[in-house]
Amino acid sequence: MLFDHLSASARIDPSAVIAPTAVISGDVTIGPDCQVLHGAVITSEGGPITLGASVIVMENALIRASAANPVHIGDHTLVGPMASVSGATIGDEVFLATGTRIFNGAHIEARCEVQINAVVHLRTRLPERTVVPIGWVAVGDPVQILSAAEHERIWAAQQELDFPGYVFGLDRETPDLMVQLTERYGRSLSRHADDRRLD
């Protein structure tokens, strides 16, 4: 399903194959020989998304850009089933396994491997050929790769990265943080009310 969003629509190379149940919305460029499988969602929320050549986006994966954080996915990269990429730059020949989560402002350089259910956190940079093990968390620049059991170290690094400030422009100490966050984000997402289906 193709949608025009914010007066922008997808540019899809004729050699790419898009499953009929995939959703492509807004300013999205899909390069040659890409495969976008059933249930995948690629949605531009004000910023562009570019998939290079021979990118595979598997079932139920989510790729989302924002005005502040576009998405670029390099050639010969695989985005696994149920993986999520939000506002990140992904290099060539990267493997993002099932259930991985890649957050806004992350940079994953060429030939990295993010294994099943691993996380690359906000504004984190993975140098070329880095491996994030199954279920582990990569956080910061320079990166720390930590077991999920190391919650205190992960939390300390996360606080410095300031998720609510970076993504939503809100101070973490705001007393009604979730009220302001959901109202602000809801207003932004309501722009989909004017989307127009193209296929």
TORPA-4810 file (N, C-alpha, C, O; in nm, 3 decimals):
<nodes>
NODE_1_0.084_-0.118_0.000_0.000_0.000_0.000_0.089_0.124_0.000_0.178_0.137_0.084_M
NODE_2_0.064_0.212_-0.092_0.143_0.334_-0.104_0.057_0.453_-0.065_-0.058_0.465_-0.106_L
NODE_3_0.116_0.542_0.016_0.044_0.660_0.062_0.126_0.786_0.036_0.247_0.788_0.057_F
NODE_4_0.057_0.890_-0.010_0.112_1.025_-0.015_0.098_1.082_0.126_-0.010_1.080_0.184_D
NODE_5_0.207_1.135_0.182_0.205_1.194_0.316_0.280_1.326_0.311_0.394_1.331_0.263_H
NODE_6_0.219_1.432_0.360_0.278_1.566_0.358_0.320_1.604_0.216_0.426_1.662_0.194_L
NODE_7_0.235_1.570_0.121_0.255_1.600_-0.022_0.377_1.531_-0.082_0.430_1.577_-0.183_S
NODE_8_0.423_1.424_-0.021_0.536_1.348_-0.074_0.493_1.203_-0.093_0.414_1.150_-0.015_A
NODE_9_0.547_1.141_-0.197_0.517_1.000_-0.221_0.645_0.926_-0.259_0.747_0.986_-0.293_S
NODE_10_0.636_0.796_-0.252_0.754_0.711_-0.269_0.803_0.709_-0.413_0.727_0.724_-0.508_A
NODE_11_0.934_0.690_-0.424_1.002_0.665_-0.550_1.063_0.526_-0.539_1.156_0.503_-0.461_R
NODE_12_1.010_0.434_-0.617_1.049_0.294_-0.605_1.109_0.246_-0.736_1.045_0.255_-0.841_I
NODE_13_1.232_0.196_-0.729_1.296_0.144_-0.849_1.211_0.030_-0.906_1.158_-0.051_-0.830_D
NODE_14_1.197_0.023_-1.039_1.113_-0.081_-1.099_1.156_-0.224_-1.066_1.074_-0.315_-1.072_P
NODE_15_1.281_-0.244_-1.030_1.328_-0.380_-0.998_1.299_-0.419_-0.854_1.318_-0.536_-0.818_S
NODE_16_1.255_-0.326_-0.770_1.223_-0.357_-0.631_1.090_-0.432_-0.625_1.003_-0.413_-0.709_A
NODE_17_1.077_-0.519_-0.524_0.954_-0.594_-0.504_0.896_-0.555_-0.369_0.961_-0.569_-0.266_V
NODE_18_0.772_-0.505_-0.372_0.703_-0.460_-0.251_0.582_-0.550_-0.230_0.495_-0.557_-0.317_I
NODE_19_0.575_-0.619_-0.116_0.460_-0.707_-0.088_0.332_-0.623_-0.081_0.335_-0.508_-0.038_A
NODE_20_0.220_-0.680_-0.122_0.096_-0.604_-0.124_0.048_-0.559_0.014_-0.032_-0.466_0.023_P
NODE_21_0.095_-0.623_0.120_0.053_-0.582_0.254_0.155_-0.492_0.324_0.136_-0.455_0.440_T
NODE_22_0.262_-0.458_0.254_0.358_-0.361_0.311_0.297_-0.221_0.298_0.214_-0.197_0.210_A
NODE_23_0.339_-0.130_0.386_0.293_0.009_0.382_0.414_0.098_0.358_0.513_0.093_0.432_V
NODE_24_0.406_0.181_0.253_0.511_0.278_0.221_0.443_0.415_0.222_0.350_0.439_0.146_I
NODE_25_0.489_0.504_0.310_0.420_0.632_0.330_0.518_0.748_0.324_0.615_0.753_0.399_S
NODE_26_0.491_0.843_0.233_0.565_0.968_0.231_0.693_0.964_0.151_0.704_0.892_0.051_G
NODE_27_0.790_1.043_0.196_0.915_1.070_0.124_1.011_0.952_0.140_1.104_0.955_0.221_D
NODE_28_0.987_0.848_0.061_1.063_0.723_0.070_1.123_0.693_-0.068_1.053_0.698_-0.169_V
NODE_29_1.252_0.662_-0.071_1.319_0.619_-0.193_1.367_0.477_-0.172_1.441_0.448_-0.078_T
NODE_30_1.324_0.388_-0.261_1.362_0.246_-0.252_1.442_0.212_-0.376_1.394_0.225_-0.489_I
NODE_31_1.566_0.168_-0.354_1.660_0.145_-0.463_1.639_0.014_-0.536_1.545_-0.060_-0.508_G
NODE_32_1.728_-0.014_-0.631_1.714_-0.133_-0.715_1.729_-0.263_-0.636_1.808_-0.274_-0.543_P
NODE_33_1.649_-0.360_-0.678_1.656_-0.497_-0.626_1.625_-0.508_-0.478_1.664_-0.606_-0.414_D
NODE_34_1.556_-0.410_-0.421_1.512_-0.420_-0.282_1.392_-0.514_-0.272_1.318_-0.533_-0.368_C
NODE_35_1.376_-0.572_-0.154_1.262_-0.658_-0.122_1.200_-0.605_0.007_1.269_-0.595_0.109_Q
NODE_36_1.071_-0.573_0.003_0.999_-0.527_0.122_0.885_-0.627_0.142_0.793_-0.634_0.062_V
NODE_37_0.893_-0.704_0.251_0.804_-0.818_0.269_0.676_-0.781_0.342_0.657_-0.667_0.384_L
NODE_38_0.588_-0.879_0.357_0.454_-0.859_0.412_0.456_-0.795_0.551_0.534_-0.834_0.638_H
NODE_39_0.371_-0.696_0.567_0.353_-0.632_0.697_0.457_-0.528_0.732_0.444_-0.461_0.834_G
NODE_40_0.560_-0.513_0.649_0.661_-0.410_0.678_0.598_-0.272_0.663_0.510_-0.251_0.579_A
NODE_41_0.645_-0.178_0.745_0.597_-0.039_0.738_0.719_0.051_0.724_0.811_0.047_0.806_V
NODE_42_0.719_0.132_0.618_0.826_0.230_0.595_0.756_0.364_0.586_0.690_0.394_0.486_I
NODE_43_0.771_0.447_0.691_0.693_0.569_0.700_0.779_0.690_0.730_0.853_0.694_0.828_T
NODE_44_0.768_0.787_0.643_0.840_0.913_0.659_0.750_1.009_0.737_0.644_1.048_0.689_S
NODE_45_0.793_1.046_0.855_0.716_1.139_0.939_0.776_1.277_0.928_0.798_1.343_1.030_E
NODE_46_0.802_1.323_0.806_0.857_1.456_0.786_1.001_1.459_0.740_1.050_1.564_0.696_G
NODE_47_1.071_1.348_0.749_1.209_1.338_0.701_1.219_1.225_0.600_1.137_1.134_0.603_G
NODE_48_1.317_1.230_0.511_1.327_1.129_0.406_1.381_0.995_0.455_1.453_0.987_0.554_P
NODE_49_1.342_0.891_0.383_1.395_0.756_0.403_1.453_0.711_0.270_1.388_0.721_0.166_I
NODE_50_1.576_0.661_0.274_1.641_0.611_0.153_1.692_0.470_0.178_1.768_0.446_0.272_T
NODE_51_1.650_0.377_0.095_1.703_0.242_0.095_1.790_0.228_-0.028_1.747_0.259_-0.140_L
NODE_52_1.914_0.182_-0.009_2.007_0.164_-0.120_1.968_0.045_-0.205_1.851_0.009_-0.213_G
NODE_53_2.066_-0.016_-0.269_2.043_-0.132_-0.356_2.041_-0.261_-0.275_2.117_-0.276_-0.180_A
NODE_54_1.952_-0.352_-0.314_1.947_-0.488_-0.258_1.927_-0.489_-0.107_1.984_-0.573_-0.037_S
NODE_55_1.848_-0.396_-0.056_1.810_-0.396_0.085_1.690_-0.488_0.101_1.598_-0.487_0.019_V
NODE_56_1.691_-0.568_0.206_1.578_-0.655_0.237_1.516_-0.607_0.368_1.584_-0.596_0.470_I
NODE_57_1.386_-0.579_0.363_1.310_-0.541_0.482_1.209_-0.652_0.505_1.116_-0.669_0.426_V
NODE_58_1.229_-0.727_0.612_1.151_-0.849_0.632_1.017_-0.822_0.700_0.984_-0.708_0.732_M
NODE_59_0.942_-0.929_0.723_0.805_-0.919_0.771_0.795_-0.838_0.900_0.871_-0.857_0.996_E
NODE_60_0.697_-0.748_0.899_0.659_-0.669_1.018_0.771_-0.580_1.071_0.765_-0.537_1.187_N
NODE_61_0.871_-0.551_0.991_0.973_-0.454_1.032_0.915_-0.314_1.019_0.825_-0.290_0.939_A
NODE_62_0.968_-0.221_1.099_0.926_-0.081_1.097_1.047_0.007_1.071_1.148_-0.002_1.141_L
NODE_63_1.037_0.093_0.970_1.139_0.194_0.943_1.069_0.328_0.944_0.976_0.350_0.867_I
NODE_64_1.114_0.420_1.033_1.045_0.547_1.052_1.148_0.660_1.059_1.248_0.650_1.130_R
NODE_65_1.121_0.767_0.983_1.204_0.887_0.988_1.124_0.999_1.052_1.001_0.996_1.054_A
NODE_66_1.195_1.098_1.105_1.130_1.220_1.154_1.195_1.339_1.086_1.296_1.324_1.017_S
NODE_67_1.138_1.457_1.105_1.196_1.577_1.045_1.339_1.598_1.093_1.424_1.644_1.016_A
NODE_68_1.366_1.565_1.218_1.499_1.584_1.274_1.594_1.469_1.241_1.716_1.488_1.239_A
NODE_69_1.540_1.351_1.216_1.623_1.231_1.196_1.577_1.151_1.076_1.490_1.065_1.088_N
NODE_70_1.635_1.179_0.958_1.605_1.096_0.842_1.663_0.956_0.860_1.737_0.929_0.955_P
NODE_71_1.629_0.868_0.767_1.682_0.731_0.768_1.755_0.707_0.637_1.704_0.739_0.529_V
NODE_72_1.875_0.651_0.647_1.945_0.601_0.529_1.990_0.459_0.560_2.053_0.433_0.662_H
NODE_73_1.956_0.367_0.471_1.999_0.228_0.485_2.082_0.193_0.362_2.034_0.204_0.249_I
NODE_74_2.206_0.151_0.385_2.300_0.126_0.278_2.273_-0.003_0.202_2.185_-0.081_0.238_G
NODE_75_2.349_-0.022_0.097_2.334_-0.137_0.007_2.357_-0.270_0.079_2.437_-0.280_0.171_D
NODE_76_2.283_-0.371_0.034_2.301_-0.510_0.079_2.285_-0.524_0.231_2.356_-0.601_0.295_H
NODE_77_2.191_-0.448_0.286_2.161_-0.456_0.429_2.030_-0.531_0.448_1.938_-0.518_0.368_T
NODE_78_2.022_-0.610_0.555_1.902_-0.684_0.588_1.844_-0.633_0.718_1.913_-0.626_0.820_L
NODE_79_1.716_-0.596_0.714_1.640_-0.554_0.833_1.547_-0.669_0.865_1.453_-0.696_0.791_V
NODE_80_1.572_-0.737_0.977_1.503_-0.861_1.008_1.358_-0.845_1.049_1.311_-0.733_1.067_G
NODE_81_1.287_-0.958_1.062_1.147_-0.955_1.102_1.130_-0.883_1.236_1.207_-0.906_1.330_P
NODE_82_1.031_-0.798_1.243_0.994_-0.725_1.366_1.104_-0.634_1.417_1.100_-0.592_1.532_M
NODE_83_1.202_-0.602_1.333_1.304_-0.504_1.372_1.245_-0.365_1.358_1.147_-0.344_1.287_A
NODE_84_1.306_-0.269_1.427_1.260_-0.130_1.424_1.380_-0.039_1.405_1.478_-0.048_1.479_S
NODE_85_1.372_0.049_1.305_1.475_0.149_1.279_1.407_0.285_1.282_1.321_0.313_1.199_V
NODE_86_1.446_0.371_1.376_1.387_0.505_1.387_1.497_0.609_1.370_1.588_0.618_1.453_S
NODE_87_1.488_0.686_1.264_1.578_0.800_1.246_1.725_0.770_1.257_1.798_0.841_1.327_G
NODE_88_1.771_0.666_1.189_1.910_0.622_1.201_1.976_0.611_1.065_1.909_0.606_0.962_A
NODE_89_2.109_0.609_1.066_2.189_0.589_0.946_2.255_0.452_0.956_2.329_0.424_1.051_T
NODE_90_2.228_0.368_0.858_2.277_0.231_0.857_2.367_0.215_0.735_2.328_0.251_0.624_I
NODE_91_2.487_0.162_0.754_2.582_0.147_0.645_2.553_0.029_0.555_2.449_-0.035_0.566_G
NODE_92_2.646_0.001_0.466_2.635_-0.111_0.372_2.663_-0.243_0.444_2.741_-0.250_0.538_D
NODE_93_2.596_-0.348_0.395_2.621_-0.486_0.438_2.604_-0.504_0.588_2.683_-0.573_0.652_E
NODE_94_2.501_-0.442_0.643_2.470_-0.454_0.786_2.361_-0.558_0.803_2.270_-0.568_0.721_V
NODE_95_2.370_-0.636_0.911_2.267_-0.734_0.945_2.199_-0.691_1.075_2.261_-0.688_1.181_F
NODE_96_2.070_-0.657_1.064_1.988_-0.624_1.181_1.894_-0.742_1.201_1.799_-0.758_1.125_L
NODE_97_1.919_-0.823_1.300_1.846_-0.949_1.319_1.704_-0.925_1.371_1.664_-0.812_1.398_A
NODE_98_1.631_-1.033_1.383_1.493_-1.030_1.431_1.482_-0.953_1.562_1.558_-0.975_1.656_T
NODE_99_1.386_-0.861_1.566_1.353_-0.791_1.691_1.452_-0.686_1.735_1.440_-0.635_1.847_G
NODE_100_1.549_-0.650_1.652_1.643_-0.546_1.694_1.572_-0.411_1.699_1.471_-0.390_1.632_T
NODE_101_1.626_-0.319_1.780_1.571_-0.184_1.794_1.685_-0.085_1.774_1.785_-0.087_1.846_R
NODE_102_1.669_0.002_1.673_1.770_0.103_1.642_1.704_0.239_1.660_1.603_0.268_1.596_I
NODE_103_1.760_0.323_1.748_1.694_0.447_1.787_1.749_0.570_1.715_1.852_0.564_1.648_F
NODE_104_1.676_0.679_1.731_1.705_0.806_1.664_1.850_0.849_1.680_1.907_0.841_1.789_N
NODE_105_1.907_0.896_1.569_2.042_0.950_1.572_2.151_0.846_1.577_2.269_0.882_1.582_G
NODE_106_2.116_0.718_1.575_2.219_0.613_1.574_2.287_0.609_1.438_2.226_0.636_1.335_A
NODE_107_2.416_0.573_1.439_2.494_0.553_1.317_2.559_0.416_1.327_2.640_0.390_1.415_H
NODE_108_2.521_0.330_1.235_2.577_0.195_1.231_2.660_0.186_1.104_2.606_0.194_0.994_I
NODE_109_2.789_0.170_1.121_2.878_0.170_1.006_2.877_0.034_0.936_2.814_-0.060_0.984_E
NODE_110_2.946_0.025_0.826_2.940_-0.091_0.736_2.976_-0.222_0.807_3.060_-0.226_0.896_A
NODE_111_2.907_-0.327_0.762_2.935_-0.465_0.801_2.922_-0.492_0.950_2.988_-0.581_1.004_R
NODE_112_2.837_-0.416_1.017_2.805_-0.447_1.157_2.698_-0.555_1.163_2.627_-0.580_1.066_C
NODE_113_2.687_-0.618_1.280_2.585_-0.718_1.304_2.520_-0.689_1.439_2.586_-0.690_1.543_E
NODE_114_2.390_-0.665_1.435_2.312_-0.643_1.556_2.223_-0.765_1.571_2.129_-0.783_1.494_V
NODE_115_2.254_-0.849_1.669_2.191_-0.980_1.678_2.052_-0.974_1.742_2.008_-0.867_1.785_Q
NODE_116_1.984_-1.087_1.747_1.843_-1.097_1.786_1.814_-1.018_1.914_1.881_-1.035_2.016_I
NODE_117_1.711_-0.932_1.905_1.660_-0.853_2.018_1.763_-0.759_2.080_1.743_-0.714_2.193_N
NODE_118_1.869_-0.729_2.010_1.966_-0.633_2.062_1.918_-0.491_2.032_1.832_-0.470_1.947_A
NODE_119_1.973_-0.394_2.105_1.933_-0.254_2.095_2.055_-0.168_2.065_2.161_-0.185_2.126_V
NODE_120_2.040_-0.075_1.969_2.139_0.030_1.947_2.068_0.159_1.986_1.975_0.203_1.918_V
NODE_121_2.111_0.218_2.095_2.036_0.326_2.156_2.058_0.459_2.085_2.141_0.473_1.995_H
NODE_122_1.981_0.554_2.129_1.983_0.692_2.081_2.124_0.746_2.066_2.207_0.732_2.156_L
NODE_123_2.153_0.807_1.950_2.279_0.877_1.924_2.403_0.790_1.950_2.508_0.840_1.989_R
NODE_124_2.388_0.662_1.929_2.499_0.568_1.948_2.566_0.543_1.813_2.498_0.536_1.710_T
NODE_125_2.697_0.530_1.814_2.771_0.502_1.690_2.841_0.368_1.703_2.919_0.346_1.796_R
NODE_126_2.812_0.278_1.607_2.883_0.150_1.601_2.990_0.159_1.494_2.958_0.180_1.377_L
NODE_127_3.116_0.144_1.531_3.222_0.141_1.430_3.207_0.020_1.337_3.139_-0.077_1.370_P
NODE_128_3.270_0.028_1.223_3.262_-0.078_1.123_3.293_-0.214_1.186_3.383_-0.228_1.268_E
NODE_129_3.214_-0.313_1.145_3.227_-0.455_1.184_3.199_-0.482_1.332_3.240_-0.587_1.384_R
NODE_130_3.132_-0.393_1.401_3.095_-0.418_1.540_2.983_-0.522_1.546_2.895_-0.524_1.460_T
NODE_131_2.987_-0.608_1.648_2.880_-0.705_1.674_2.818_-0.671_1.809_2.888_-0.657_1.909_V
NODE_132_2.685_-0.658_1.809_2.610_-0.643_1.934_2.543_-0.778_1.959_2.457_-0.819_1.882_V
NODE_133_2.582_-0.849_2.068_2.532_-0.985_2.090_2.381_-0.990_2.118_2.318_-0.888_2.146_P
NODE_134_2.327_-1.110_2.110_2.185_-1.135_2.132_2.140_-1.070_2.263_2.194_-1.099_2.370_I
NODE_135_2.040_-0.982_2.252_1.979_-0.921_2.370_2.061_-0.814_2.439_2.017_-0.763_2.542_G
NODE_136_2.178_-0.778_2.388_2.262_-0.678_2.453_2.224_-0.538_2.405_2.145_-0.522_2.312_W
NODE_137_2.281_-0.437_2.470_2.249_-0.297_2.442_2.378_-0.223_2.408_2.474_-0.226_2.485_V
NODE_138_2.378_-0.155_2.293_2.489_-0.067_2.255_2.444_0.075_2.285_2.336_0.117_2.244_A
NODE_139_2.529_0.150_2.357_2.487_0.283_2.398_2.608_0.376_2.399_2.713_0.342_2.452_V
NODE_140_2.591_0.496_2.339_2.691_0.602_2.348_2.786_0.611_2.230_2.785_0.528_2.138_G
NODE_141_2.868_0.716_2.237_2.971_0.742_2.136_3.088_0.808_2.209_3.084_0.929_2.235_D
NODE_142_3.192_0.731_2.243_3.221_0.595_2.199_3.125_0.494_2.261_3.072_0.513_2.370_P
NODE_143_3.103_0.388_2.188_3.001_0.292_2.225_3.044_0.205_2.343_3.161_0.166_2.355_V
NODE_144_2.948_0.176_2.429_2.961_0.071_2.530_2.863_-0.038_2.488_2.749_-0.008_2.454_Q
NODE_145_2.904_-0.163_2.491_2.814_-0.274_2.459_2.796_-0.354_2.586_2.890_-0.415_2.638_I
NODE_146_2.673_-0.352_2.637_2.645_-0.401_2.772_2.537_-0.508_2.770_2.444_-0.504_2.689_L
NODE_147_2.552_-0.603_2.861_2.448_-0.703_2.882_2.325_-0.636_2.939_2.336_-0.539_3.014_S
NODE_148_2.208_-0.687_2.903_2.084_-0.632_2.958_2.082_-0.638_3.111_2.008_-0.563_3.174_A
NODE_149_2.161_-0.727_3.170_2.168_-0.738_3.316_2.238_-0.617_3.379_2.227_-0.596_3.500_A
NODE_150_2.310_-0.538_3.299_2.383_-0.423_3.352_2.297_-0.296_3.345_2.337_-0.194_3.289_E
NODE_151_2.179_-0.306_3.404_2.081_-0.198_3.394_2.134_-0.064_3.442_2.112_0.038_3.377_H
NODE_152_2.204_-0.062_3.554_2.250_0.066_3.609_2.346_0.137_3.514_2.338_0.259_3.498_E
NODE_153_2.437_0.063_3.452_2.530_0.125_3.356_2.457_0.173_3.231_2.488_0.279_3.177_R
NODE_154_2.360_0.093_3.184_2.282_0.133_3.068_2.203_0.260_3.100_2.202_0.354_3.021_I
NODE_155_2.138_0.264_3.215_2.058_0.379_3.255_2.144_0.504_3.268_2.103_0.612_3.226_W
NODE_156_2.261_0.491_3.324_2.350_0.606_3.338_2.386_0.663_3.201_2.387_0.785_3.183_A
NODE_157_2.417_0.576_3.106_2.450_0.623_2.971_2.328_0.681_2.901_2.338_0.780_2.830_A
NODE_158_2.212_0.619_2.921_2.088_0.668_2.860_2.053_0.809_2.908_2.010_0.893_2.829_Q
NODE_159_2.071_0.834_3.036_2.038_0.966_3.089_2.117_1.074_3.018_2.063_1.179_2.985_Q
NODE_160_2.246_1.050_2.994_2.329_1.147_2.924_2.282_1.169_2.781_2.297_1.278_2.727_E
NODE_161_2.224_1.066_2.718_2.178_1.078_2.580_2.046_1.154_2.569_2.014_1.204_2.462_L
NODE_162_1.970_1.164_2.679_1.851_1.250_2.689_1.746_1.219_2.582_1.721_1.300_2.493_D
NODE_163_1.686_1.101_2.593_1.584_1.061_2.496_1.470_1.161_2.483_1.440_1.203_2.371_F
NODE_164_1.402_1.203_2.594_1.289_1.294_2.575_1.329_1.430_2.518_1.253_1.491_2.443_P
NODE_165_1.448_1.476_2.553_1.494_1.604_2.500_1.531_1.594_2.353_1.494_1.680_2.274_G
NODE_166_1.604_1.487_2.317_1.652_1.473_2.180_1.538_1.442_2.083_1.532_1.500_1.974_Y
NODE_167_1.448_1.351_2.121_1.343_1.307_2.030_1.222_1.399_2.033_1.163_1.429_1.929_V
NODE_168_1.184_1.445_2.153_1.059_1.520_2.166_1.077_1.665_2.208_0.979_1.739_2.214_F
NODE_169_1.202_1.708_2.237_1.224_1.846_2.278_1.168_1.878_2.415_1.128_1.992_2.441_G
NODE_170_1.164_1.779_2.503_1.107_1.797_2.637_1.209_1.760_2.744_1.285_1.665_2.728_L
NODE_171_1.209_1.836_2.852_1.296_1.810_2.966_1.245_1.688_3.043_1.127_1.680_3.077_D
NODE_172_1.335_1.593_3.070_1.297_1.472_3.144_1.232_1.504_3.278_1.150_1.426_3.327_R
NODE_173_1.267_1.619_3.338_1.216_1.654_3.471_1.080_1.724_3.466_1.026_1.761_3.570_E
NODE_174_1.023_1.742_3.348_0.890_1.803_3.337_0.790_1.722_3.418_0.779_1.601_3.396_T
NODE_175_0.715_1.786_3.511_0.624_1.709_3.598_0.520_1.628_3.521_0.488_1.516_3.560_P
NODE_176_0.467_1.683_3.414_0.367_1.611_3.335_0.426_1.567_3.201_0.366_1.586_3.095_D
NODE_177_0.544_1.509_3.207_0.619_1.473_3.087_0.536_1.393_2.988_0.531_1.427_2.870_L
NODE_178_0.471_1.287_3.034_0.397_1.201_2.942_0.275_1.272_2.884_0.236_1.244_2.771_M
NODE_179_0.214_1.364_2.960_0.102_1.441_2.906_0.151_1.528_2.791_0.093_1.527_2.682_V
NODE_180_0.260_1.603_2.815_0.313_1.689_2.710_0.365_1.608_2.591_0.343_1.645_2.476_Q
NODE_181_0.433_1.498_2.620_0.489_1.416_2.514_0.379_1.360_2.424_0.388_1.372_2.302_L
NODE_182_0.276_1.299_2.483_0.172_1.237_2.401_0.090_1.341_2.326_0.048_1.317_2.213_T
NODE_183_0.066_1.458_2.387_-0.009_1.561_2.316_0.071_1.617_2.200_0.017_1.635_2.090_E
NODE_184_0.199_1.644_2.221_0.284_1.697_2.114_0.300_1.596_2.002_0.286_1.629_1.884_R
NODE_185_0.331_1.472_2.039_0.352_1.368_1.939_0.221_1.337_1.866_0.221_1.315_1.745_Y
NODE_186_0.112_1.336_1.940_-0.020_1.312_1.879_-0.054_1.416_1.774_-0.108_1.382_1.668_G
NODE_187_-0.023_1.543_1.802_-0.048_1.648_1.702_0.034_1.622_1.575_-0.015_1.640_1.464_R
NODE_188_0.158_1.580_1.594_0.243_1.551_1.479_0.188_1.434_1.398_0.181_1.440_1.275_S
NODE_189_0.150_1.328_1.467_0.099_1.209_1.398_-0.036_1.233_1.333_-0.072_1.163_1.238_L
NODE_190_-0.112_1.330_1.382_-0.245_1.356_1.326_-0.237_1.405_1.181_-0.338_1.408_1.111_S
NODE_191_-0.118_1.442_1.137_-0.101_1.483_0.997_-0.132_1.369_0.901_-0.151_1.392_0.781_R
NODE_192_-0.136_1.247_0.952_-0.173_1.133_0.866_-0.319_1.137_0.826_-0.360_1.064_0.736_H
NODE_193_-0.399_1.218_0.891_-0.540_1.230_0.854_-0.556_1.273_0.709_-0.658_1.243_0.646_A
NODE_194_-0.458_1.344_0.657_-0.465_1.393_0.518_-0.393_1.303_0.418_-0.383_1.338_0.301_D
NODE_195_-0.344_1.188_0.463_-0.276_1.097_0.371_-0.373_1.051_0.261_-0.494_1.043_0.281_D
NODE_196_-0.314_1.021_0.146_-0.395_0.978_0.031_-0.334_0.849_-0.022_-0.216_0.843_-0.055_R
NODE_197_-0.418_0.746_-0.031_-0.370_0.618_-0.085_-0.349_0.630_-0.235_-0.432_0.686_-0.306_R
NODE_198_-0.237_0.576_-0.283_-0.198_0.592_-0.423_-0.217_0.466_-0.506_-0.212_0.474_-0.629_L
NODE_199_-0.237_0.352_-0.444_-0.250_0.228_-0.523_-0.383_0.161_-0.500_-0.410_0.056_-0.558_D
</nodes>
